[in-house]
């Protein structure tokens, strides 16, 4: 019989494999921290059914080691792998062309809506050794719900083509669509690998492991404090995504201190056609804005994004001090370094320091910026009285840019394979 491996949401199998033939889904999980006791479904011999001595098979559930993660967190990781909801729509369109069915009559929106509302808890365990596969689920549950046979009046040719396409719909597209279903989204995504490991077809380290280097993103900032704050923010606010991001090694001193050096570094990376996925993040001050524009004028490849800390409405009337005394000023694009995105006290203010000719504006810096930085880096857990809103918005632009890089890559791969 061999050994089976299943990726599942509840009793619905999203993907399966046998012996050494299976897809690697380890990137959906985070190694040891996601190891859990998960259900394994088997069919065992039951009572005779009274017909020619045949026996009725019944389901048996055993709990063994596997990987398990909350569905919403899996979807966020899936997005960073480039398999977004928009990418799912592209895959559906490609399968329609490949299997030659009319996707204006059976649409992606119809499939998405059906999966968003179907009762996933109604799945029976009586579908064989490993639960119910998505192809079976589509024919039994979704096809009648969508009224496909009534829609496709020319006969069963289109219906057969659609069924074949649904058999080939990727596991990650199914996950994206199911994530919109409140019942499904409350369930964990589980990868039951133990039988493959015990059978000797793979090692535990093939499943419980870190992300491969090509899957991760290198973040380049203007200085070591920027990198330290971002690294810590990811651990505190987005721990389920932190392993996707690497920072330049700072152990022997940060090598790219200052915006000018970062610009030259970007020039060098482009000149050697670096293959790593890179996010370059400048401060939201005069120098950062000037160098962001310089970098964007280069021929930036698809695997790289040039970013700047986001403009915020809270910075439009920020306390400042300069030759004209104290006043409220707009520090967006002029003086908003990363420390400004931390929780600041009422005494926080920016001091104007000089004039930047490239953008014809003044540069400023937060006074005593090491104080909020140290307070943030000391945190080991989220604090209820701390305002994480602004630093959370910084993480949002980083993650969004990373998703864009990977989605571009996955789209290109889809066009090559389908």
N, C-alpha and C positions, 0 to 999 in steps of 0.2 A: 504493500500500500504506500509506503514512503511516509515522510513527515511533512506536515503542512504548517504554513505561517500565514497569519491573517492581520490585516489592518482594518479595524472596525469601529463603528459608532453604534453602541448598543449591540443588537443582534444583526445589524446590517453590515455585511462585509464590503469594505470600500476597495480592497485589493487583497489578493492572495497569491501564494506561491507554493512550490513543492520542492523538497530536497534542496539542491543548490540553485534552483531556478526561482529567484524572487527579486523584487525591486527593493532598493535601499531607501528606507524611510527614516533613517536615523536622524536626519537633519530636522525633523519635526519635534525632536525631543532633546533633552539636555543631559544626556548621560546618566550617571548614578542618581542624581536627584529626582529623576522621573521613573526609576525602577519601582515597580509595585506588583502586588498580587492581582492578576487579571484573569478573567474567565476564559477557559478553553472548552469548546463545545465538541462533543463526540457523539456518534450514533452507536448504541449498544443493542444487543439482541433482547427483544421483549417477549411477550406472550405470543403463541401461535394465533394467526388471524382466522383459522378455520377454513382456509382455501388451499387445497393441495399441499398441506403441511408447511406452508410458508409462515414465517414469523414476522411480527410487526416490530420495526425498529423504533427505539425511543431515544430521546436526547439525554445526554449526561453532561453535566457541567462540572469541571474541575478547575480549581484556582491554583495557578502557578506563576512563576516570575515572568514579567513582561514589562513593557513601557507604557505609561499612561500620563496624559496631560489634559488639562481643561481645554475644551473645544475652542473658546475664544483666543486662548494663547497660541494654540496650534495655527489658527488662521493668521494671526499676526506674524508668526514665523513663516507661514506659507507665502505671505505677501513679500517678505524679505528674500524668499527664494524665487520671486518673480511670477508666481502663479496667483495672480490677483483675480478679482471678479471679472475685470475687463479682459484679462487674458483668457479666462474661461469662455467668454463670448467669442473670442477669436478662434479658439479651438473648436467650438461647436460649428462655426461657419466653415472651418477647414474640413471637418468631418462630413458636413453636408455636401461639400464639393466632392470629396473623396468617394462617398457612398452614393452620390447622385440622387439626393432627395431635395425637395423644395423646402428651403428653410423659411419661406414666407408663409407656409401653411402649417408646418410644425416649427414653431419659433423657439429661440433661446429663452425669450421672456416667458413663454408658456411653460417650458420645462422648469425654469427658475421659480415661477409662482407655484407650480405643483409641488415641488420639493419643499417650498417654504411653508406649505400648509398641510402636507400629508401627515397622518398619524403614524410616526415612526415607532411608537410603543406597541402598535398592533402586530408587529412582526412575530411570526410563529417560530418556534424552535424546530419545527418538523420539516426542515428543508435539507436535511442531510448532515454531513459531518461537520460543516463549519458555519452554519447559519445560512443566511440568504444573500446571494451575490447580487450586485446592482443590476445586472442584466435581467435576472429573474424578477427582481423587485420592480423593475420598469415595466415588464410585460404584465405582471400580476396586479400591481397596485397603481402605477402611474398611467399606463396606457388607457384603461377604462376611465380613469379620472379626467384625462385629457380628451376623451372621445375621439381617439385617433382613427378608429375604423370608420366612424361616421364622417370625419373630415376628409379622409382619403377615399373618395368615391370611385376612383378608377380601378380599384382592385387592391390586391395585397402586395404589389410590387414595392410601392413606396413604404408600406408598413414594414416589410421585410428589411428594406434598406435602413430605415430608422432604427429598427431593433439591432441590426448589425452595428450601426454607429454607436448606439448606447452601450453595446458590449465593449467598444473600444474607447469610450469616454474615459479620460484619465482619472485616476483616484483623486487628484488634487482639484479637478473641476467639480467632481461630486462633493468633495468636502466644502468647497466654496459655496455651492448652492445649498447644501444642507445647513450651513452655518446661519442661514437666514430663517431657519425653522426654530422657533423657541424651544420646542421639545427636544430637538436634536442638540441644540447649542448648550443645553444644560447637562448633556452627557459627556463623559471623557472620550477622547480619541485614544484607542489602545492598540498596541502592536504586540501580538502574541508570538514570540520567537522561540520559546523554550524548547518546543519539540524539534525544531531545526538544529538547535544547539546540542541537545541530548542525542540526536541522531547522528551527530558528527559531520553535518554538512556545512557548518559554519561555527565560528567561535563567538563567545559572548562579546568580545571586543569588536566584532563586526556590527553589533547592534548598539551596545552601550559605549559610546565614544564621542569625542569632540567633533565639532564641525571641520570639514576639510578646508584647507587654506583658500581654494578658489571660491568658496562660499562666503568668506568673510570680507569685511571692508576695512581699509586703512584710513583712519582719520588724521589729517594733518592740520594743526592749528598754529597760531602765532607764537605760542610759548608753552612752557611746562605747566603753568597754572591753569591755562585753558584746558589742556588735556586732562589734568588731575580732576578738575571740576566735572568735566563731561563723563569721565570714566566712573566717578563716584555717583553722578546723577543716574547713569544707566543702571548701576547696581541697586540704587534705592528705588527708582521710579519705574524702570523697565527691566527687572531682573530676568524675565523670561526671554529677553532679546539681547542681553548684554554680551553674550558670547559671539554675536555676529560682528562685533566691532573691536578692532585692534588700534593701538596708538603707537606712535613712534617711540622706540625704547629710550627712556629718559635716565637710565641708571647712571650713565657717565656724562650727564649734562645734555640738555635739549639742543639738538643740532640746528634747528630752524628758527631760532629766536628772532622776532622782528618780521614785519611784513615784507621787506625787501628780500630777505633770504627765502621766505616762502615762495615769492614770485619766481625767483631763480630756480628753486627746487621744482616748481611746476614746469618751468621751461625745460629742465633736464629730463623730467619724466616723460614729457611729450616727445622730446627728441629721440629717446630710446624706445618709444612705443611700448611703454610698460603695460603689462597685462593685468596687474592687480586692479581691483576695484577701489577707487580712491575718492574720498570726500575731503575737499579743502575748505576749511571754515575760517573766515576772517572776522575780526571784531566789527561791530557796528559803529565805527568811529571814522574820522576823516581819512586816516591812513588806510584803514581796512577797506573803505569804500573805493579809494583810489586804486588800490592794488587788486581788488576784485575786478574792477573794470579793465585793468591791464591784463589780467589772466583771461578774462572772457574774450579779449581781442585775439588771443592765441587760438590755434586750431585744436580745441579741446576734444579729445576722443570720447566715444560713448561710455567708456568705463570710468569716466571721471566727471565729477560735478564741482563747480566753483560756487561756494555759498558764503553768505554773510549772516551774522546774527540778526534775527528778525527785528524790523521796526515794530514798536509797540506804542499803543495810545498812552500808556502810563508814562512814556518818556517825552511826551509832547510838552508837558509842563513840569519839568524836573528842576529841583533847586540847584543853582549854579552860582559860582563866584568868579569874578575876573576884574579887569581894570575899571569896569563900570559899576562895580559893587555886586551885591547879591540880587538875584532875580530868578524867576521861573523861565526856563528856556527849553526849546526842543533839542534833545541830545541825540535823536535818531540820525545816524550817519555822521555824527560829529564827536560823540564821547561815550557811547554805550559799549564798554568792554564787558566781558562775560560776568564779572563780579556784580554788575548792575542787574543781572537776571536772577540774583539770589534774593533772599528775604532781607530787606534793608530796614534799618531803624529810621526814626523821624529826623535824625541828624545827618543823614546821608546827603552829600552834595558833590557836584562835579566842579573841578577847578579848570578854567580855560588855560591852556599852556602854550599854544602857538598857532600859526597860520599855515594851512596846507595849500600851496599854490595850484596843485593838480586839480583840486575840486573847488578852489576859491572859497574856502570856509575854514573855520577855526577848529582846532583839535582840543579835546579836553580829556580829563581822567578823573575817575572817582577817588575822592580822598580816603585815605586809610583803607584801601580796598582789601588789604590782607586780613582785616578783622572779620568781615562776612565770609571770606573764603575759608578761614580756619574754623569758624563756627559750623560751616556746612560740611567740611571734610571730617569733622569729629563725629558726625551722626552715623550711627550704626543701624538705626531703624527710623522709619518715618515718624515725624513728630506732629501731633495734632494741631499745635499752635504755630507751625511754620508754613509760610506761603510758598508752595512749590510751583505756582502757576507759570511764572516767567521762565524758569529753567525747564519746565515741562514743554513749553512752546519751542525752546531750542531743540530739545530732543525730537519733537515732532518734525521739524524741518530736516533734521539729519536722517530720520527714518524714512520720511517721504522721498528724499533724494536717493537713498539706498534702494528703495523699492523701484524707483524709476530706472536706475541702472540695471537691476536684475530683470525687470520686465522687458526692457529693450533687448536684453540678451536672450531671454526665453522666447520672445516673439520671433527673433531671427532663427533660432533653432527650430521653431514650429514650421516656419516657411521652408526650411531645408528638408524636414522629414515628412511633411504631409503635402 
